[in-house]
Amino acid sequence: VKATDAFVGQVNDFVVDPETGYITHIVLREGLPWDKKYITIAITKIDHIDESVVYLKLNKKEVKQLPAIPVRYP
């Protein structure tokens, strides 16, 4: 995932609206392996997707200001 000014992480998962089946957010994994953070980013904040890169409408500082979410995987 690339913000307007730098790479910020990787898509880790998607949030899907159970009623419509549409993706509403991406879950961004950022940080180092021992200090991972997961952040949800609304698809309205995606500028475009090119090959294997998601380009955001946000800069790196704006992404860092988004709240981290707890993620539990089985």
C-alpha positions in Angstrom: 0.0 0.0 0.0 1.4 3.4 -1.0 0.3 6.7 0.5 0.8 9.8 -1.6 4.3 10.2 -0.3 5.6 6.7 0.8 4.9 3.1 1.1 3.0 2.4 4.4 2.4 -1.3 4.6 0.6 -4.3 3.1 -3.1 -5.3 2.7 -3.7 -7.9 5.3 -7.4 -8.4 5.0 -10.7 -6.9 3.9 -13.8 -5.8 5.8 -17.0 -6.9 3.9 -20.5 -5.6 4.5 -22.5 -8.8 5.3 -25.7 -7.5 3.8 -24.3 -6.4 0.4 -21.2 -8.5 0.1 -19.2 -5.4 -0.9 -15.7 -4.6 0.5 -16.0 -1.5 2.7 -12.4 -1.3 4.1 -9.0 -2.7 3.7 -7.0 -3.8 6.7 -3.5 -2.4 6.5 -0.7 -4.2 8.2 2.1 -1.8 9.0 5.2 -1.9 11.2 7.9 -4.4 11.9 7.2 -8.1 12.6 7.5 -7.6 16.3 5.6 -4.3 16.3 2.7 -4.8 13.8 -0.3 -2.5 13.7 -3.5 -3.1 11.9 -5.4 -0.1 10.6 -8.7 -0.1 8.6 -8.9 2.2 5.7 -12.2 3.0 3.9 -12.2 2.1 0.2 -13.2 5.7 -0.4 -9.6 6.6 0.6 -8.2 4.5 -2.2 -7.2 6.5 -5.3 -6.5 3.5 -7.5 -5.0 0.0 -7.7 -2.3 -0.7 -10.2 -1.0 -4.3 -10.6 -0.1 -5.2 -7.0 0.0 -1.7 -5.4 -2.9 0.0 -3.7 -2.5 3.8 -3.9 -4.2 5.9 -1.3 -5.5 9.5 -1.3 -3.8 9.9 2.2 -0.3 10.8 3.0 1.9 8.8 5.4 1.2 11.2 8.3 -2.6 10.9 7.8 -2.3 7.1 7.7 -0.3 7.1 11.0 -3.0 9.2 12.6 -5.7 6.5 11.9 -6.5 4.4 15.0 -5.0 0.9 15.2 -7.5 -1.9 15.6 -7.2 -5.2 17.5 -7.1 -8.1 15.1 -7.6 -11.7 16.2 -7.0 -14.6 13.9 -7.9 -18.2 14.7 
